[in-house]
Amino acid sequence: MRRLLLLLPFALTLWVPLYNLDAPTLWGFPFFYWYLFACLFALPAILWLADRGARR
């Protein structure tokens, strides 16, 4: 069941209308860039949770 977590970052980065915005900026970067970086930094935690679930 936790292997379905692996689809989460894949689906969130493929659904472009979700993050194709300029409005909320963070330190001058548009939402588009810092959303993708947030997904990139969340990926190791998601991989760890999926691996931990697969070992059981």
Backbone as CSV, one residue per row, in Angstrom:
resi,resn,N_x,N_y,N_z,CA_x,CA_y,CA_z,C_x,C_y,C_z
1,MET,0.818,-1.200,0.000,0.000,0.000,0.000,0.863,1.265,0.000
2,ARG,1.986,1.206,0.704,2.845,2.395,0.744,3.583,2.620,-0.564
3,ARG,3.584,1.615,-1.415,4.223,1.803,-2.721,3.453,2.797,-3.574
4,LEU,2.199,2.990,-3.249,1.414,4.000,-3.959,1.919,5.405,-3.661
5,LEU,2.664,5.569,-2.571,3.267,6.868,-2.275,4.249,7.289,-3.356
6,LEU,4.812,6.317,-4.053,5.763,6.635,-5.114,5.095,7.361,-6.281
7,LEU,3.809,7.180,-6.415,3.080,7.874,-7.482,2.818,9.337,-7.147
8,LEU,2.864,9.677,-5.880,2.537,11.035,-5.456,3.438,12.102,-6.074
9,PRO,4.773,12.046,-5.925,5.594,13.092,-6.545,5.514,13.069,-8.072
10,PHE,5.362,11.883,-8.631,5.246,11.760,-10.079,3.986,12.468,-10.576
11,ALA,2.861,12.217,-9.907,1.595,12.827,-10.315,1.583,14.333,-10.055
12,LEU,2.168,14.756,-8.932,2.160,16.182,-8.603,3.034,17.005,-9.539
13,THR,4.059,16.405,-10.098,4.883,17.163,-11.039,4.376,17.062,-12.474
14,LEU,3.580,16.053,-12.781,3.019,15.949,-14.127,1.774,16.803,-14.319
15,TRP,1.079,17.107,-13.240,-0.144,17.899,-13.322,0.234,19.384,-13.332
16,VAL,0.642,19.869,-14.485,1.210,21.212,-14.636,0.244,22.338,-14.268
17,PRO,-1.055,22.275,-14.575,-1.927,23.390,-14.181,-1.980,23.627,-12.667
18,LEU,-1.565,22.660,-11.890,-1.531,22.824,-10.439,-0.492,23.855,-10.012
19,TYR,0.638,23.905,-10.678,1.714,24.798,-10.242,2.162,25.785,-11.313
20,ASN,1.409,25.953,-12.365,1.753,26.896,-13.416,1.273,28.301,-13.041
21,LEU,1.859,28.841,-11.984,1.471,30.146,-11.459,2.700,31.007,-11.191
22,ASP,2.498,32.302,-11.187,3.548,33.244,-10.798,3.235,33.914,-9.467
23,ALA,1.973,33.910,-9.080,1.481,34.757,-7.996,2.211,34.611,-6.667
24,PRO,2.173,33.505,-5.969,2.899,33.498,-4.698,4.399,33.316,-4.935
25,THR,5.162,34.325,-4.565,6.607,34.237,-4.738,7.262,33.988,-3.385
26,LEU,8.408,33.352,-3.421,9.189,33.090,-2.221,10.606,33.540,-2.514
27,TRP,11.058,34.607,-1.833,12.376,35.211,-2.041,12.591,35.599,-3.497
28,GLY,11.537,36.042,-4.159,11.635,36.487,-5.539,11.469,35.400,-6.590
29,PHE,11.359,34.150,-6.158,11.164,33.049,-7.093,9.672,32.795,-7.279
30,PRO,9.211,32.616,-8.501,7.799,32.317,-8.732,7.422,30.949,-8.158
31,PHE,6.139,30.782,-7.975,5.610,29.543,-7.402,6.063,28.325,-8.177
32,PHE,6.163,28.432,-9.484,6.565,27.323,-10.346,7.879,26.695,-9.876
33,TYR,8.868,27.545,-9.572,10.182,27.031,-9.204,10.206,26.442,-7.799
34,TRP,9.659,27.179,-6.817,9.787,26.645,-5.464,8.840,25.493,-5.199
35,TYR,7.786,25.326,-5.966,6.940,24.134,-5.859,7.711,22.889,-6.309
36,LEU,8.415,23.018,-7.445,9.201,21.879,-7.930,10.347,21.542,-6.988
37,PHE,10.977,22.549,-6.388,12.025,22.274,-5.406,11.454,21.627,-4.150
38,ALA,10.263,22.026,-3.738,9.631,21.392,-2.576,9.321,19.926,-2.859
39,CYS,8.866,19.632,-4.057,8.633,18.225,-4.432,9.941,17.455,-4.465
40,LEU,10.984,18.089,-4.941,12.287,17.441,-5.007,12.824,17.135,-3.617
41,PHE,12.654,18.045,-2.676,13.147,17.826,-1.314,12.248,16.882,-0.516
42,ALA,10.986,16.752,-0.895,10.088,15.817,-0.216,10.274,14.392,-0.717
43,LEU,10.870,14.240,-1.873,11.036,12.915,-2.473,11.823,11.928,-1.606
44,PRO,12.929,12.307,-0.967,13.628,11.320,-0.125,12.774,10.806,1.034
45,ALA,11.976,11.663,1.636,11.099,11.214,2.723,10.036,10.251,2.206
46,ILE,9.507,10.519,1.034,8.500,9.634,0.449,9.129,8.300,0.073
47,LEU,10.329,8.333,-0.474,11.025,7.091,-0.811,11.338,6.280,0.442
48,TRP,11.726,6.954,1.511,12.014,6.267,2.765,10.762,5.594,3.313
49,LEU,9.625,6.293,3.273,8.373,5.707,3.754,7.940,4.509,2.901
50,ALA,8.119,4.614,1.603,7.753,3.504,0.720,8.671,2.309,0.947
51,ASP,9.950,2.544,1.142,10.892,1.459,1.385,10.626,0.806,2.742
52,ARG,10.320,1.621,3.718,10.016,1.093,5.061,8.768,0.221,5.019
53,GLY,7.787,0.600,4.237,6.573,-0.199,4.097,6.797,-1.479,3.316
54,ALA,7.746,-1.460,2.371,8.016,-2.641,1.551,8.793,-3.695,2.347
55,ARG,9.534,-3.276,3.337,10.333,-4.217,4.129,9.475,-5.032,5.092
56,ARG,8.335,-4.526,5.436,7.472,-5.233,6.395,6.790,-6.404,5.774
